[in-house]
Amino acid sequence: MFRDTGVAHLMSISGLHVTVFAWLATACIGWGWRRWAHVWPGVLLAVPAPRAAAWGGVAAATAYALFSGWGVPAQRTVLMLALVVGLRQGVRQWPWPLVWLLAMVAVLALDPWALVQPGFWLSFVAVGILFASGSRQKAGPVRRLLREQAVITVALAPLGVLLFGQLSLAGLVANLLAIPWVTGVVTPLAMLGVVVPPLWDLAALAVQGLVVCLEWLGGWRWATLFRPIPPLPLALCGVACGLLLVLRLPWSLRSAGLVLLAPMLVWSPKRPDIGEFEVLAVDVGHGSAVLVRTAGHSLLYDTGPRYGPGSDAGDRVVVPLLRALGEAPDTVVVSHRDSDHSGGSAAVRAAWPRARWLSSFGEGERCLAGQRWQWDGVDFEVLHPTPEHFGPDGQGRLPSNAMSCVLRVGNGRRWAWLSGDLDAERETRLALAQPHLRADLLLAPHHGSASSSSPVLLNTLRPSVALVQSGYRNRFGHPSPVVRDRYNARNMRWVASPQCGAALWRSDDPLSVQCHRDTVRRYWHHPGAPVADDGDEADPGG
């Protein structure tokens, strides 16, 4: 909610909070230093009160920033405060770009990897924009607040699309309400609560009141606009547009920035051609989440695991990934109720409440053998479970794994087989009942467990490629050596998510698999264990 309404920066230790604390500390230290002079007059000769207050405020701000986790916005604030105080104490003044750049260099000297953090860019770009677009005319506090917030909202909007794939249209109104409330009420009450603990209760009430207002704003139909994350060149053009719109330039030049913004807003990732489809096995750890895309539709098979209380793959991986790709799933199939397959369902349902849901345990419609539909020349068919597998109360008669929804996707030439955690007994019965079935791609049943991938199923489907969604060094040992041997004996190429990351298979290129860790490798990524064409996994130490 904070992210969607554009006020997440206020709910962390931001530069604004550190600066407010520095002001309070400077005032208190200055007052105390002058009172101390009544007892020891020489203290003012040794260190004048303005100098003691200024450097004391910087020291207090540093301690506050360290205590809060020393994030990039806090680092930037402390360094700029220290630099400005040092210049003023030396009766000097540097141009703001020099102070800004020096603080940036200092942050990167302390942590070069800060460059890959969104907070680094949001923090420094926001401050730079405020400096560069500052009005030369005096204005009242209300007018200045409105102008600064409008400038920040417009300038950072393209950067938000680049970093998060979303734009908060309610952010301007939300920040106009939240910034003075958090700065003037919540933060002081939280700080004073260190001395007077009951004030924390008042701070909590103040936050709760703010949350009610933000929930109302976030409920607007157009509160948040989600866009696919564009390629870097288009994104940089969009960021340049944001800068042009807020700088002190003639309006003829500012309006030209809109031309730079258009390519970023209209861009969308390439989709399969009519009659083709692709399968993306998402890297969610030890669990399952698969995106199937056609020319104009998408299906999500399983929603990823639950990692712990309040944390699941749906919220952390699946929803951000689909939004970054510009996808809104038309149908969600949850194979069975185990948490490693259904753990992210709540987050996915909240993100796309209008999607059709199929499952074997009451999450939306039942998935039943015989259900079929077609999108863009691609057939989707449910093969398991059958109506006999459900009792009169609608609950499954079989164990959870055995109730897995089996989905077959194909275009008449190429086929993909998704079967959740279906056990070997049901695999065998299904294969013997329909021996004509074939599949070019197999999503390894039960993450490559020895209880699945039965020889009868493999001999019937005759897949060329298997995708194994398993966790790195998972305690189950998946994929099982027995299953790997079965794949290798049938000359199947198999790839596992710990080495491959997200794996992409396409029906128009059925013998290859694109591993995300290979296509967009970072310089700090270890190559891991490469997978040979015959399916034999190389020695990780080789």
C-alpha positions as CSV (number, residue, x, y, z in Angstrom):
1,M,0.0,0.0,0.0
2,F,2.8,2.4,0.9
3,R,4.5,1.6,-2.5
4,D,1.3,2.0,-4.5
5,T,0.6,5.4,-2.9
6,G,4.1,6.6,-3.3
7,V,4.9,7.1,0.3
8,A,7.2,4.2,1.0
9,H,10.1,6.6,1.4
10,L,8.5,8.0,4.5
11,M,8.0,4.6,6.1
12,S,11.8,3.9,6.1
13,I,14.7,5.8,7.6
14,S,14.8,8.5,4.9
15,G,17.0,11.5,4.6
16,L,14.1,13.7,5.7
17,H,14.0,11.9,9.1
18,V,17.8,12.1,9.6
19,T,17.7,15.9,8.8
20,V,14.8,16.5,11.2
21,F,16.7,14.6,13.9
22,A,19.9,16.7,13.1
23,W,17.9,19.9,13.5
24,L,16.5,18.8,16.8
25,A,19.9,17.7,18.1
26,T,21.6,20.9,16.9
27,A,19.0,23.0,18.8
28,C,19.3,20.9,22.0
29,I,23.1,20.8,22.0
30,G,23.3,24.6,21.3
31,W,20.9,25.3,24.2
32,G,22.8,22.9,26.5
33,W,26.2,24.3,25.5
34,R,25.1,27.9,26.4
35,R,23.8,26.7,29.8
36,W,27.0,24.9,30.5
37,A,28.9,28.2,29.9
38,H,27.2,29.6,33.1
39,V,29.1,26.9,35.0
40,W,32.3,26.9,32.9
41,P,32.7,30.1,30.9
42,G,35.8,28.9,29.3
43,V,33.9,26.3,27.3
44,L,32.7,29.0,24.9
45,L,36.2,30.2,24.3
46,A,37.4,26.7,23.6
47,V,34.5,25.7,21.3
48,P,31.9,28.4,20.4
49,A,28.3,27.4,20.8
50,P,27.4,27.5,17.1
51,R,30.3,25.2,16.2
52,A,29.5,22.8,19.0
53,A,25.9,22.7,18.1
54,A,26.6,22.2,14.4
55,W,29.1,19.3,14.8
56,G,27.1,17.8,17.6
57,G,24.1,17.7,15.3
58,V,26.2,16.0,12.6
59,A,27.5,13.5,15.2
60,A,23.9,12.8,16.5
61,A,22.6,12.4,12.9
62,T,25.5,9.9,12.2
63,A,24.6,7.9,15.3
64,Y,20.9,7.9,14.4
65,A,21.7,6.8,10.8
66,L,24.0,4.0,12.1
67,F,21.4,2.9,14.6
68,S,18.7,2.8,11.9
69,G,20.8,0.5,9.5
70,W,23.0,3.0,7.6
71,G,21.0,2.8,4.4
72,V,21.9,4.8,1.3
73,P,19.5,7.7,1.9
74,A,20.8,8.0,5.4
75,Q,24.4,7.9,4.2
76,R,23.7,10.6,1.6
77,T,22.1,12.8,4.2
78,V,24.8,12.5,6.8
79,L,27.6,13.1,4.3
80,M,25.9,16.2,2.8
81,L,25.2,17.6,6.3
82,A,28.8,17.1,7.3
83,L,30.0,18.7,4.1
84,V,27.7,21.7,4.4
85,V,28.6,22.2,8.1
86,G,32.3,22.0,7.3
87,L,32.0,24.6,4.6
88,R,30.0,27.0,6.7
89,Q,32.4,26.6,9.6
90,G,35.2,27.6,7.2
91,V,33.0,30.5,5.8
92,R,32.9,28.8,2.4
93,Q,30.2,27.9,0.0
94,W,30.4,25.4,-2.9
95,P,28.0,25.1,-5.8
96,W,25.3,22.5,-5.1
97,P,26.4,20.2,-7.9
98,L,29.8,19.9,-6.3
99,V,28.4,19.1,-2.8
100,W,25.9,16.6,-4.5
101,L,28.6,14.8,-6.5
102,L,31.0,14.7,-3.6
103,A,28.4,13.0,-1.4
104,M,27.7,10.5,-4.2
105,V,31.4,9.7,-4.6
106,A,31.7,9.2,-0.8
107,V,28.7,6.8,-0.7
108,L,30.2,4.8,-3.6
109,A,33.6,4.7,-1.9
110,L,32.0,3.2,1.1
111,D,29.8,0.8,-0.8
112,P,30.3,0.4,-4.6
113,W,27.3,-1.9,-4.9
114,A,25.1,0.9,-3.8
115,L,24.8,1.6,-7.6
116,V,22.5,-1.4,-7.9
117,Q,20.1,-0.2,-5.1
118,P,17.0,1.7,-6.1
119,G,17.4,3.8,-3.0
120,F,20.7,5.2,-4.3
121,W,19.1,6.5,-7.5
122,L,15.9,7.7,-5.9
123,S,17.7,9.5,-3.1
124,F,20.3,11.3,-5.2
125,V,18.1,12.0,-8.1
126,A,15.4,13.5,-5.9
127,V,17.8,15.8,-4.1
128,G,19.5,16.8,-7.3
129,I,16.2,17.6,-8.9
130,L,15.2,19.8,-5.9
131,F,18.4,21.7,-6.2
132,A,18.3,22.1,-10.0
133,S,14.7,23.1,-10.1
134,G,14.6,25.4,-7.1
135,S,12.7,28.5,-7.6
136,R,14.6,31.8,-7.5
137,Q,11.4,33.6,-6.3
138,K,10.3,33.6,-2.7
139,A,7.1,31.7,-2.0
140,G,5.1,30.8,1.0
141,P,5.6,27.4,2.7
142,V,2.3,25.9,1.3
143,R,3.1,27.0,-2.2
144,R,6.7,25.8,-1.9
145,L,5.5,22.4,-0.6
146,L,3.1,22.0,-3.5
147,R,5.7,22.9,-6.0
148,E,8.4,20.7,-4.6
149,Q,6.1,17.7,-4.4
150,A,4.8,18.2,-7.9
151,V,8.4,18.4,-9.2
152,I,9.5,15.2,-7.4
153,T,6.4,13.3,-8.6
154,V,6.9,14.3,-12.2
155,A,10.7,13.8,-12.2
156,L,10.8,10.5,-10.5
157,A,7.8,8.9,-12.3
158,P,9.9,7.5,-15.2
159,L,12.5,6.3,-12.8
160,G,9.8,4.5,-10.9
161,V,8.8,2.7,-14.0
162,L,12.4,1.7,-14.7
163,L,13.0,0.4,-11.2
164,F,9.7,-1.0,-10.1
165,G,7.5,-1.1,-13.2
166,Q,4.8,1.1,-11.6
167,L,3.8,4.7,-11.4
168,S,1.8,6.0,-8.4
169,L,-0.8,8.4,-9.8
170,A,-2.1,9.0,-6.3
171,G,1.4,9.8,-5.1
172,L,1.1,13.6,-5.3
173,V,-2.0,13.8,-3.1
174,A,-0.8,11.1,-0.8
175,N,2.6,12.8,-0.2
176,L,1.0,16.2,0.3
177,L,-0.9,14.5,3.2
178,A,1.8,12.1,4.4
179,I,5.0,14.3,4.4
180,P,3.8,16.9,6.9
181,W,2.0,14.4,9.0
182,V,4.9,11.9,9.2
183,T,7.5,14.7,9.6
184,G,5.6,16.9,12.0
185,V,3.7,14.4,14.1
186,V,4.8,10.8,13.7
187,T,8.5,11.2,13.7
188,P,8.7,13.6,16.6
189,L,6.4,11.4,18.7
190,A,8.5,8.4,17.9
191,M,11.7,10.1,18.9
192,L,10.3,11.6,22.1
193,G,8.9,8.2,23.0
194,V,12.5,7.2,23.8
195,V,12.2,9.5,26.8
196,V,8.4,9.3,27.4
197,P,7.3,5.8,26.3
198,P,3.5,6.5,26.3
199,L,4.1,8.9,23.4
200,W,4.7,5.8,21.2
201,D,1.1,4.9,21.6
202,L,0.2,8.3,20.2
203,A,2.7,7.8,17.4
204,A,1.0,4.5,16.6
205,L,-2.5,6.1,16.5
206,A,-1.1,8.8,14.2
207,V,0.2,6.1,11.8
208,Q,-3.1,4.2,12.0
209,G,-5.0,7.4,11.0
210,L,-2.6,7.9,8.1
211,V,-3.1,4.3,7.0
212,V,-6.8,4.8,6.8
213,C,-6.4,7.7,4.5
214,L,-3.8,5.9,2.3
215,E,-6.0,2.9,2.0
216,W,-8.8,5.1,0.7
217,L,-6.4,6.8,-1.8
218,G,-4.9,3.4,-2.8
219,G,-8.4,2.1,-3.5
220,W,-8.9,4.6,-6.4
221,R,-9.2,2.9,-9.7
222,W,-6.3,4.7,-11.2
223,A,-4.2,5.0,-8.1
224,T,-1.4,3.0,-9.6
225,L,-0.3,2.4,-13.1
226,F,1.7,-0.7,-13.9
227,R,3.9,-0.9,-17.0
228,P,6.4,-3.4,-18.3
229,I,9.9,-2.5,-17.3
230,P,11.4,-1.2,-20.6
231,P,14.9,-1.8,-22.0
232,L,17.6,0.5,-20.6
233,P,17.8,2.9,-23.6
234,L,14.1,3.6,-23.6
235,A,14.1,3.9,-19.8
236,L,16.9,6.5,-19.9
237,C,14.9,8.5,-22.5
238,G,12.0,8.5,-20.1
239,V,14.2,9.6,-17.2
240,A,15.5,12.4,-19.4
241,C,11.9,13.4,-20.1
242,G,11.2,13.7,-16.4
243,L,14.3,16.0,-16.0
244,L,13.3,18.2,-18.9
245,L,9.8,18.7,-17.5
246,V,10.9,20.1,-14.2
247,L,14.1,22.1,-15.0
248,R,14.1,25.8,-15.3
249,L,13.9,25.9,-19.1
250,P,11.5,27.5,-21.7
251,W,8.3,25.5,-22.0
252,S,9.0,24.8,-25.6
253,L,12.0,22.7,-24.5
254,R,10.2,21.2,-21.6
255,S,7.3,19.9,-23.7
256,A,9.8,18.3,-26.0
257,G,10.5,15.9,-23.2
258,L,7.1,14.2,-23.8
259,V,8.5,12.9,-27.1
260,L,11.2,11.1,-25.1
261,L,8.6,9.6,-22.8
262,A,6.3,8.1,-25.4
263,P,8.6,5.1,-26.4
264,M,8.9,4.0,-22.8
265,L,5.1,4.1,-22.2
266,V,4.1,2.2,-25.4
267,W,6.8,-0.5,-25.3
268,S,5.8,-4.0,-24.4
269,P,7.8,-7.3,-24.5
270,K,7.7,-9.4,-27.6
271,R,5.0,-12.2,-27.4
272,P,4.9,-15.5,-29.2
273,D,3.4,-15.6,-32.7
274,I,-0.1,-16.9,-33.3
275,G,-0.1,-20.7,-32.9
276,E,3.1,-20.7,-30.7
277,F,3.5,-20.6,-27.0
278,E,6.3,-20.3,-24.4
279,V,6.8,-21.7,-20.9
280,L,8.7,-19.8,-18.2
281,A,9.6,-21.8,-15.1
282,V,10.1,-19.1,-12.5
283,D,12.9,-19.4,-10.0
284,V,11.0,-19.4,-6.7
285,G,13.2,-21.7,-4.7
286,H,11.8,-25.0,-3.7
287,G,8.3,-24.7,-5.2
288,S,6.5,-24.2,-8.4
289,A,5.4,-21.3,-10.5
290,V,5.1,-21.5,-14.3
291,L,4.0,-18.8,-16.7
292,V,2.6,-20.0,-20.1
293,R,2.2,-17.2,-22.7
294,T,0.5,-17.2,-26.1
295,A,0.1,-14.4,-28.6
296,G,-2.6,-12.7,-26.6
297,H,-3.1,-14.6,-23.3
298,S,-1.2,-15.9,-20.3
299,L,-1.8,-18.7,-17.8
300,L,0.0,-19.0,-14.4
301,Y,0.4,-22.6,-13.2
302,D,1.0,-22.6,-9.4
303,T,1.9,-19.5,-7.4
304,G,5.1,-20.4,-5.6
305,P,5.9,-21.4,-2.0
306,R,5.3,-19.7,1.3
307,Y,8.6,-18.7,2.8
308,G,7.4,-17.9,6.3
309,P,4.8,-15.8,8.1
310,G,4.0,-12.8,5.9
311,S,6.5,-13.8,3.2
312,D,5.7,-15.8,0.0
313,A,6.9,-16.1,-3.5
314,G,3.7,-14.6,-4.9
315,D,4.4,-11.3,-3.3
316,R,8.2,-11.3,-3.6
317,V,8.7,-13.0,-7.0
318,V,5.6,-13.9,-9.1
319,V,3.6,-10.7,-9.0
320,P,6.7,-8.4,-9.5
321,L,7.8,-10.6,-12.4
322,L,4.5,-10.7,-14.2
323,R,4.1,-6.9,-13.8
324,A,7.6,-6.4,-15.1
325,L,6.7,-8.4,-18.2
326,G,3.4,-6.6,-18.6
327,E,1.4,-9.8,-17.9
328,A,-2.1,-10.0,-16.4
329,P,-2.9,-13.8,-16.2
330,D,-6.3,-14.7,-17.7
331,T,-6.3,-18.0,-15.8
332,V,-4.5,-19.3,-12.7
333,V,-4.2,-23.0,-12.1
334,V,-3.1,-24.1,-8.6
335,S,-2.3,-27.8,-8.9
336,H,-2.9,-28.7,-5.3
337,R,-3.0,-27.3,-1.8
338,D,0.7,-27.9,-0.7
339,S,2.2,-24.6,0.4
340,D,5.1,-24.9,-2.0
341,H,2.6,-24.7,-4.9
342,S,-0.2,-22.5,-3.4
343,G,1.8,-20.3,-1.0
344,G,1.6,-17.2,-3.2
345,S,-2.1,-17.5,-4.1
346,A,-3.3,-14.6,-1.9
347,A,-0.8,-12.1,-3.4
348,V,-1.7,-13.2,-7.0
349,R,-5.4,-13.1,-6.3
350,A,-5.1,-9.6,-4.8
351,A,-3.1,-8.4,-7.9
352,W,-5.5,-9.9,-10.5
353,P,-8.9,-10.5,-8.8
354,R,-10.7,-11.0,-12.2
355,A,-8.5,-13.9,-13.3
356,R,-10.2,-17.3,-13.6
357,W,-9.0,-19.8,-11.0
358,L,-8.8,-23.6,-11.3
359,S,-7.6,-25.9,-8.5
360,S,-8.2,-29.3,-6.9
361,F,-9.0,-28.1,-3.4
362,G,-11.6,-25.4,-3.6
363,E,-9.5,-22.4,-4.7
364,G,-11.9,-21.2,-7.4
365,E,-13.3,-23.7,-9.9
366,R,-12.5,-27.4,-9.8
367,C,-9.9,-28.5,-12.4
368,L,-11.5,-31.6,-13.9
369,A,-10.3,-34.0,-16.7
370,G,-12.0,-33.0,-19.9
371,Q,-11.8,-29.2,-19.4
372,R,-10.5,-27.7,-22.6
373,W,-10.0,-24.2,-24.1
374,Q,-8.0,-22.6,-26.9
375,W,-6.1,-19.3,-27.0
376,D,-4.5,-18.0,-30.2
377,G,-4.3,-21.4,-31.8
378,V,-2.9,-23.1,-28.7
379,D,-4.9,-25.9,-26.9
380,F,-5.1,-26.2,-23.1
381,E,-6.5,-29.5,-21.7
382,V,-6.9,-30.7,-18.1
383,L,-6.2,-34.5,-17.8
384,H,-6.5,-35.0,-14.0
385,P,-8.3,-35.3,-11.6
386,T,-11.6,-36.8,-12.6
387,P,-15.0,-36.2,-11.0
388,E,-14.7,-39.6,-9.2
389,H,-11.7,-38.2,-7.3
390,F,-13.9,-35.8,-5.4
391,G,-16.3,-36.7,-2.5
392,P,-19.9,-35.5,-2.0
393,D,-18.5,-32.6,0.1
394,G,-16.3,-31.4,-2.8
395,Q,-13.1,-32.5,-1.1
396,G,-10.6,-34.7,-2.8
397,R,-10.6,-38.4,-2.0
398,L,-6.9,-38.8,-2.7
399,P,-3.8,-37.5,-0.9
400,S,-2.9,-33.9,-1.8
401,N,-0.1,-34.8,-4.2
402,A,-2.3,-37.3,-6.0
403,M,-5.0,-34.6,-6.6
404,S,-2.6,-32.5,-8.6
405,C,-4.1,-30.8,-11.6
406,V,-2.4,-32.1,-14.8
407,L,-2.4,-29.6,-17.6
408,R,-1.3,-30.3,-21.2
409,V,-0.6,-27.4,-23.5
410,G,0.1,-27.7,-27.2
411,N,-0.4,-26.4,-30.7
412,G,-0.6,-29.8,-32.6
413,R,3.1,-29.9,-33.2
414,R,4.7,-29.3,-29.8
415,W,3.4,-30.1,-26.3
416,A,4.2,-29.2,-22.7
417,W,3.2,-31.3,-19.7
418,L,2.6,-29.7,-16.3
419,S,1.6,-32.2,-13.5
420,G,2.4,-30.6,-10.1
421,D,3.3,-33.3,-7.6
422,L,1.4,-36.2,-9.2
423,D,2.7,-39.5,-7.8
424,A,4.0,-42.4,-9.9
425,E,0.9,-44.5,-9.5
426,R,-1.4,-41.8,-11.0
427,E,1.2,-41.0,-13.7
428,T,1.2,-44.7,-14.7
429,R,-2.6,-44.9,-14.8
430,L,-2.8,-41.7,-16.8
431,A,-0.2,-42.9,-19.3
432,L,-1.7,-46.3,-19.8
433,A,-5.1,-44.9,-20.3
434,Q,-3.9,-42.5,-23.0
435,P,-0.9,-44.1,-24.6
436,H,-1.1,-41.7,-27.6
437,L,-0.1,-38.7,-25.4
438,R,3.2,-37.0,-26.2
439,A,5.1,-34.0,-24.7
440,D,8.2,-32.2,-25.9
441,L,8.6,-30.4,-22.5
442,L,8.1,-32.0,-19.1
443,L,7.9,-29.9,-15.9
444,A,9.6,-32.4,-13.7
445,P,6.8,-33.8,-11.4
446,H,7.3,-33.3,-7.7
447,H,10.5,-31.3,-8.3
448,G,12.3,-34.4,-9.5
449,S,11.4,-36.6,-6.6
450,A,11.9,-40.3,-6.8
451,S,8.2,-40.8,-6.2
452,S,7.3,-39.3,-9.6
453,S,8.7,-39.3,-13.2
454,S,7.8,-42.9,-13.5
455,P,9.4,-44.9,-16.4
456,V,5.9,-45.5,-17.9
457,L,5.2,-41.8,-18.1
458,L,8.5,-41.0,-19.6
459,N,8.3,-43.8,-22.1
460,T,4.8,-42.6,-23.1
461,L,5.5,-38.9,-23.4
462,R,9.0,-39.2,-24.7
463,P,9.9,-35.6,-23.7
464,S,13.1,-34.0,-25.0
465,V,13.5,-31.4,-22.2
466,A,12.7,-31.4,-18.5
467,L,12.6,-28.4,-16.3
468,V,13.3,-29.1,-12.6
469,Q,12.0,-26.4,-10.1
470,S,13.9,-27.1,-6.9
471,G,15.6,-25.3,-4.1
472,Y,19.4,-24.8,-3.9
473,R,20.7,-27.6,-1.6
474,N,17.2,-28.5,-0.6
475,R,16.8,-31.0,2.2
476,F,15.0,-33.5,0.0
477,G,17.9,-33.9,-2.5
478,H,15.7,-33.0,-5.5
479,P,16.2,-33.8,-8.3
480,S,16.7,-37.4,-7.1
481,P,19.7,-39.3,-8.6
482,V,17.2,-42.0,-9.7
483,V,15.2,-39.5,-11.7
484,R,18.4,-37.9,-13.2
485,D,19.4,-41.4,-14.3
486,R,16.0,-41.9,-15.9
487,Y,16.3,-38.7,-17.8
488,N,19.9,-39.4,-18.9
489,A,19.0,-42.9,-20.1
490,R,16.4,-41.4,-22.4
491,N,18.7,-38.7,-23.7
492,M,16.5,-36.0,-22.1
493,R,18.1,-32.6,-21.5
494,W,17.2,-31.4,-18.1
495,V,17.9,-28.1,-16.3
496,A,17.4,-27.3,-12.7
497,S,16.6,-23.8,-11.3
498,P,19.5,-23.7,-8.8
499,Q,21.9,-23.6,-11.8
500,C,19.7,-22.1,-14.5
501,G,17.6,-19.6,-12.6
502,A,14.3,-18.9,-14.5
503,A,14.1,-21.3,-17.5
504,L,12.4,-20.3,-20.7
505,W,11.2,-22.9,-23.3
506,R,9.6,-22.0,-26.6
507,S,7.5,-24.1,-28.9
508,D,9.2,-22.7,-32.0
509,D,12.6,-23.8,-30.7
510,P,11.8,-26.9,-28.7
511,L,15.3,-28.3,-28.2
512,S,16.8,-25.3,-26.4
513,V,16.2,-23.7,-23.0
514,Q,17.2,-20.2,-22.1
515,C,18.6,-19.9,-18.6
516,H,18.2,-16.4,-17.1
517,R,21.5,-16.7,-15.3
518,D,23.2,-17.1,-18.6
519,T,21.3,-14.5,-20.6
520,V,21.6,-11.7,-18.1
521,R,24.6,-12.8,-16.0
522,R,25.9,-10.2,-13.5
523,Y,29.6,-9.9,-13.0
524,W,29.4,-11.3,-9.5
525,H,27.4,-14.4,-10.5
526,H,29.3,-17.7,-10.3
527,P,28.8,-19.8,-13.4
528,G,27.6,-22.7,-11.2
529,A,27.2,-26.2,-12.6
530,P,26.7,-26.1,-16.3
531,V,24.3,-28.7,-17.8
532,A,25.6,-30.6,-20.8
533,D,23.4,-31.4,-23.8
534,D,23.0,-35.0,-22.8
535,G,21.7,-34.0,-19.4
536,D,24.8,-34.9,-17.4
537,E,25.4,-32.2,-14.8
538,A,29.0,-31.1,-14.7
539,D,31.1,-31.1,-11.6
540,P,30.3,-27.8,-9.7
541,G,34.0,-27.4,-8.9
542,G,35.0,-27.8,-12.5
